[in-house]
Every structure is written in structure tokens, then in C-alpha cells.
Amino acid sequence: MHVSSVYALRQHLGLDEPGEPVKVTNIYQMLGEIRPDLAEALGVDVIPLPRPKNSFGIDNRDRKEWTTPNGTPVLVPGGFNTDPEPDGYILMYPQGDTEAAPSGRMPNGGYYFDAIERQPPLDDEALKVEDNLEEFGPLSEEELDFYRREAERLYTETDMAIVANMGGTGFGDVAHVPGVQLKDPQGIRSVEEWYLSLVKRPDFVRELFERQCATALNNLERFHEAIGDRVVALFVSGTDFGGQENLLIAPRTYRELFKPFHRRINDWIHEHTSWKSFMHTDGSVSRLLPDFVEAGFDILNPVQWTAKGMNPTELKERFGAEFTFWGAGIDTQKTLPFGTPDEIREEVRRQIETFGPGGGFVFASVHNVQAEVPVENLLALFEAFRAYGRYPLGDL
Amino acid sequence: MNETLKRIVDHVIAGRIPSVQEAVRTALDEGEEPESILHEALIRAMTEVGQLYEDGEYFVPEMLAAAQAMKTGLNELRPLLGDAEMEAAGRVVTGTVKGDLHDIGKNLVTMMLEGAGFNVVDMGTDVSPDEFVEAVQSHDAKLVGMSALLTTTMEAMESTIKTLREAGLGDTVKVMVGGAPLTAAYAAEIGADGYAPDANQAVKLAKKLIG
């Protein structure tokens, strides 16, 4: 949920004094922390395992106050650049190093960051997979210690289900291709060039995934040693395979380049842990769902049922036995920001009625709750969830 | 159609950049008119690419590869084509609206419009209403293509349309919109002339509006 929406909710529910800042847990998307008091008030029972560094490679552990362009008081990491440029843009630097070229920017009056692409000149003759592997190294002992302590803390201090993400298990995610945490990224770093590479340089992509997968399997073993089965699910892939209307890549591209590696990661998880494998992909992906099942994913998120070919009833009927649907609860492109509280309540009821029976449903919004959502709409969402979201489902 | 033009079509569809460049040069050497290479080979190939997308055969990577190859061919012809030819399909201004930096969709639309023979002025990202107006006026554009990915920025489309009208351009320029949270109903509500859900349909819409 965007930090400004978290702030609005906390204020409305009287959880904080006016002006009390909310911690930003993901600075790229500017998501706000859902602390236990808010989780309880909203009926949330899942918590993410914190990570020592954020997507810009900036240490998450020290914090300072900042006010976002829309006036929300927040806590951001110490290495977060808060000085606007003359045009009002906020630039973000890899690892917080202002000597390096900026890798992210928030527009004047904007709500979150987008990558600044730093694509070095490409020479196919000189292109090496190592160039695109810089960010996929072994987990350090320090990181593993952090995860071990945090998993233990959340496991003993809360009753919530913990979801972990150690990074490096998803392949070819264009949100990560620009390498915003790297000071001098090499290789293929523009989103367009990456998409082109899937058809122009398939051997390069395959070898890159092969090497990345080997590192990920090694990391998985050590990560599992550190946190054990204290988490219920691992966020394995966040690569978007669908747009609003269609798949982004051809089914043959998925099958040839991505699926074998997804399979290897998921097989390892199922053989060695009690974790469920969590996959996020936006958009219209119904054509690929049988492949995702075969690749071993257990959880599908965010179930963007407003996209083409993603009819909720059909999804539940065809894939309800295979997938846990995690999401689907409320549309965030139209109903939640622009609908009435009654429309929101009705959609929540309908979605629970469709996806709830027989289990295999974790109620969540379709993607992040955005900024500038009226607080009465957020309250309607959670009221409706509390009213209808309990087993036995009863008469909806 | 002669063999060389057929080869250009095949190379564009397959996204083979060096081969397109070479085949276009060969066609010119063989005495083919630049205009016929443009229409019978390059634009024709992109029409087929659009069809392959509609048929579920082609996706974003294949379209990007084809559009790049088409552009390479077009760059070979550009110095040889008359101004009238370059302007034949009309000028279009594209950009993402104020506050929105997400340009993958807009870039694809821009490339596909160019592939269809439109002369496109790409204003980039975070384009303010005034900047759209200036671009339309200075380039004498007939169509504006606006894109937004965010629920928080799509409202900037309405203010841009309003600003275009206030600048007296309401009758001279058409507006088409697109982007993930957009719908045809929303487009109509804010006074746009059309909505396209993807790059291929954006080309069809552009042809309908100003073609």
C-alpha cells in the first residue's frame, strides 16, 4: 500500500498523533509499513520478512524524516536523497552514493520512483553474461544473519504468516534489468533492449539464466538453513508476463527460456522446504497458467481479473485446485480509487464468493493500493473484508 | 512485387536489421522508387506484423524487433523521399502525461505509428499540457497520442485536452489516449476522440482519425 494511503488510514483510525511519520518499506514503490496495530485493525495476517537493503542497494536500517511531494510525513533510509533538483524531481542514487550517476527519479509531485536507464553502448561481439550477473551474487553472512534474526523475531513475536523474498530467484524481471542498485551497470540494461534480447539473443539469455539459477540454488540452501520453515511462502518470481490485453511475450518464449529455470527453483523448494512458491505477474496471463502450474508455482498473485481473459469464475474453476489465488480482492485501477464505498463492498463480497469456497484464496488487492485513494474507500474495503472474509463463508 | 521487395518484407517481419538495410540498398540499386519501397515493402511489412500480433503470434519483443528493422529501412530512404511523402500520413505528437514516467507502451505506439508511415514527434515522458500545446502548434500536428499508466496521473489527460481546446486547437487536432488504467468510457468522458488498448489498435485508430 502506498505510504500516503497507510498514513491516511493510521490517522483516520487514531493510531498515531497527527504528523507522525510512517516508515517506507519499499522506496522504489514508496510502500508504507503495515505495523501490527494497523494489521490488527484491518484484519491483515501476513507479514513480509524485512530485507537489509532496499532495491536501490541503500541500507534500510537507519532512518530519517522526510515529507513526500504530496505532504505525507515519512521515514526513509539515511541514504535516501531528499534534495529536489531545480525541476522538482527527486533523484535516487545507487547505494545512496551521490557521486555515482542517479538510477531512479520521482517526478515533481509524483508518488514513487522509476528507473533511469543507464544503458552502456552495446557491442554484441563484446557482450558477456557476467555483465548482467553483477547483482546476482552469493548472500553474505551478514545478510543471512539479518534474515535469521528477523525470521525468528517475527515467528516468536507475531502470529502472522511470514512471506520471504531473498532476491535472485526470478528471471528477466524488467523492474530489475536496469540494475538501479548498481553504480556502473554493464550489459543489457534498457527495458526495450531486454525485450528485444528475448528474440534476438536467446542463447545469451539462456546462459545468463543458467548462471543466475546456479547462484540462486546455492543461496536457497543457505537461506533455508538460516530461516528454516518459519516462513510459509517464498516470493520466487515477480516478472510480469502479461499486459492489460495480452501476454507480453510469446508462450514459446516462456516455455523455452523461463520455464526450465522456474521449474528448477520450484523443485528445489518443494524437495527441501515446506514453503509454497509465490509468483507475481500482472495482466492477462490465462494462456500461460497451465505452464505456471507445470513449472511448480503454488501461489498466483495478484490475479488481475480485470485484464482480458481473466474471468474470476473460470480461473477458480480451471485452476482452483492447482493455485492459491493471492490477490483478486479489489480492483485498484478503477473500483478502489474511483468507485463508491458501496461499489467497493459489493466487489469485495463478490470476489470472496468466487474465490473463497474450498480455500486456496488469500484476500489482497490486485497490486498495490495506490496513493490518493479516498480514506472512506479504504475503510469500506476492510469493513467488507471483515464482514465477509471469514470461514465458514456462510450466506454471501 | 519483385524479389527484393519481398525480401525486405520478410526481413522486417523477422526483425533482421542488417538484412533490411542491405536489401533496401539493393532495391535502390535495382532502380526501385523510394516511395514504392516505403509503401510496398516497409509499411506493408508492418501491417503484417500488426496482423501477427492480432493473431496471437507476435508479442512485444517481436514487434519491437520488426519496428526497429523498419526504422532502419526508413532511415535509408529518408534522404530520398520528398517532404510530401514523409508527411503523407500526417504528423502525430506522442508523450506520457504530466507526472508519468512510464513509457514502454508509448514507445511501442510511437514505433508502430512510424511503421505505418506517420511522422511522429515523440515528446518523451512527463509532458505538461502546455508542452503538448506547443508541440502541436510548432509541428502542425493533426493528432495527439497521450499515455498514462497510473490512476494518479490519468487525470492529467483531461487537463491536457482542456488546454488544447483553450489554445483554440479543439477543431484542428484529434486526441487519442491509452494506458493500463484507461477505458473507452473514460476516454469518451474526458473528451478524447478515441482510445486504443494496444499499439496495433492505436495505429488503426490513428488511421481512422486522420488517415
Interface residues (C-beta under 8 A of the other chain):
Chain A: R105 P107 N108 G109 G110 Y111 D114 V191 E192 Y195 L196 L198 V199 K200 G243 Q244 E245 N246 L247 L248 I249 A250 T253 T332 Q333 K334 P337 F338 Q370 A371 E372
Chain B: G15 G56 E57 Y58 F59 V60 P61 E62 L64 A65 Q68 G99 D100 L101 H102 I104 G105 N107 D126 L150 T151 T152 A180 P181 T183 P197 D198
